[in-house]
């Protein structure tokens, strides 16, 4: 009986977590031209659509940036054990001249550079590979592969969107588990968890050499960075002899419980206090430690040189840029880019796809179905409406989404995206399959209804074939449809909404974007029937 009660308790806790209110007050990336907006105060406490993921979790908060994650959901929500195709969406923000310290994760991730430039170093087939990524680049990193990120943009904040594979996780605790190789303090390097005798023997180093690397404190996993920072030698607190360092290490190990620094416990004399300035100085050089670790006692310099020469080769794939890719479909009203394992082979192992869609003002990506994958989307720019339909034919959601909003569409569920009349609508996302998705469009010139025209499908709708054929053939465009005329009431609401937005902006002196609240769109079939 005890295990059964435990399972019921865990299921109850998971449901409570899914129903928790969203963190509306914390906001997203700061607002600016083309950047994520903070959550509006008037939205605080209000629920969103069923397929909008708005529960944001702070995973990393550091002096040089942050990582926040929106958890994916299984369908149906009660299917706790079903995690096929489940992924989380992460948002990484890094200030200029910062480093995301070396680490490895228990989940594979796929990075998409939304803004800025970044140097990514990671281990591929036992070699260090470095890739410089720009806006639009996609790069995959396997679970367990050690990597680091450096913001190389000049004076520009780095913004990355990433997928986090959640199919192998249990659904409890953090959305992923990071194991930091670099860093000291909170969190500590996993290397520092070993005993001092073990480390001195493994590194073929002295206590003093290890202490100079493992003792200094950093400001969290994302730190301000200059290559190979060295301690100052001009005197004062930065100038310390070997004996001073040794005593300092031994003393801190005995008295600094919970400090998070490497410490050989139970040796030496007392020295400075834990809170001294030296203990908090971010003067550490992880590159020296890693080179010593890779090189070992003999031939360390040779091995490091080999890695340095081969780090840009080694057979590692280059990043894939979405903006440089030829759209799979394009017409006057927008374009789509879809990337699977055939275009970018690294997507094969995590079994995910990547896509990017741009719709002109008022246009619509026609109602369609993904027969192979669940889809996760992030709004990059503009506003639009997402409509999703239940299997029983009822409307599941019609929700206006804006930059920074995350939505998801379960596999097989019919849906469409409609751009606001105020401007273009761009969204990016991931799918839970690396195979060619081959979406089935329900309306349009290349739709399933057009392909299956005949007496059988007309009889299924209970109408004559001639009438049904006239209805289906009325739309000459495929996939992306033009904007349809607004009703008189909608035009009046648009004008009133824009005027009100300008007045509020002038009165408050704030730089928020003008928001056009559109009336939920009727079903496409009803629109065509009226025509």
Phi, psi and omega in degrees: 000328183298313179299322180296318178296322179296317179298317179297320179296317180296319178298319179297317179295322179294322178293321178295321179296320180293331182268002182294149181293155181282159181272070186291330186283338184281332175076182181250213175293148186299149183284144176189189181293111178077010182254173181293144179269150168288155181296138180290145180296326182289343178275350185300125177087351180273142178282155177250181180297162184301327184251024171255123181267107187236016177262100186266130181247134176274114182261319179229129174231114189221170181294334184252005180161192183205162173229127177232149188227139170252122182283139171285168181230143173283161174232130356290162184304333181282350182281071186296322184281345183270107183237017179295129179075007182280135176215158174254158179246123181252149178235114181254126176239128179229133178287164178302145178057050178234159181234131168269110195300156180304136184198166168225155185242161175273007179226144174284148181228150174237119185268141172230121182276111179276317178214144176096190179227148184213142170259125180248123173249131181208162181270124177228115181052050175066018177236147175279123179243134176241132179231135175262119185253145176240181181302129179095350181285146177239133179217135180256140177233125183288154173299138179085354178271122181290136182212165171214160179234138176232124176285109183259359179291136182284107178066019184242135176288136180268134179230121182235136171252136182221150171268144179235115183294122181244008186292333182262356182276164182272347179092359178253159177072203183293160180295336174206164179244123179259140176242108187273127173273317176269160177111153175214153183099237183234112357278159179275158174294141178295337178296324183291349181285342180281159180293154183298322180293321178298317183289317180298323179287318182294321181272349187055047185229169178267169175302318184297317180296318178293319182298323181293340180262316189270342184277319184302148183265140174250164183270039180104184184292336178249112189236155172290138198225133164228142188300131175050060177294131180244149175298149179290151180238014184273014179101185180076208185292334182285341183265110182225139178282173181296321180295321179297316180297316182298312179298321181297318180296312184295318181295316181295326179296326182280330190242347185261067178295133176077007181287341177083000181267159177294137185207122168282112191281140166084024179230161168082180181259168180286147179222225183291163179282161182297329186271013181293164184295324182299325183292340184253003182288126181277048181257082182228155182229093181292334182296321178298316182295317181294319178298319178295321181294318181287319186285324181077197185286321184241138175072020182298317180296323180295315181297318179298322180292321178298315179297321182295321181287326186261005188289339179260003177246245172064010178075007181285140181290150174282158176294159180248123183261123183288324183285337177272355183277149176284126180302141175290333176213140178208136169216193184296337190257001177154184180209161180224143173236130179231129183239127176232194184294340180285327177272326184223097189302326179301341178287348183296316184293310178285349179058057176225160174238168181228144179215161177215130183232137175230120180247138175287168184304126176081351183281170187223132167278113193303155176307130182207174184228138172264106184281349186241347191209153165276145185243135174241134183229149177232127180283122180267326182198152180077188179228156179195176180243133175254124177244132180231142183242137175289161177301334181277005177089003178265155181286119181276325183198140168222100191232134174280129180239151184226173182309130181097343179288144178244130177231163178215151182233115178299152178304137178081347184283128177292142180201167175208160177237134182233126181284146174293157179285350184284345182167180180295158184233117182237133177217150183233156178186187182235151172240156186271026177211137177270357177280166175296123188288323182050065179299144180261111180275135185269339183224144175121180186294333180247031185278166175298320180297320179292319181294325184264015181307132181167176182296330183294311182288327176296319178296327178296332176268355178074029180230170178285152184298322181296316180294318181293319179298320179297318179296312185290324182277357183293329180270118182266343180272154180243147173064294181250121186260153178287167176290137178262152185301140177278151176288165179302321180294319180294320178298319179295319179295322178299312181298317180295318181295319179293319179296317179296320179298319179294321179295317181295319181296319180290321183290319184270341181071023182262157183260023181288152180290149174286133185247129180258113181272104183273149174289137180307136185282141175291167180297145185298322181299322180292324180295314181295323180296323180292325178294000000 
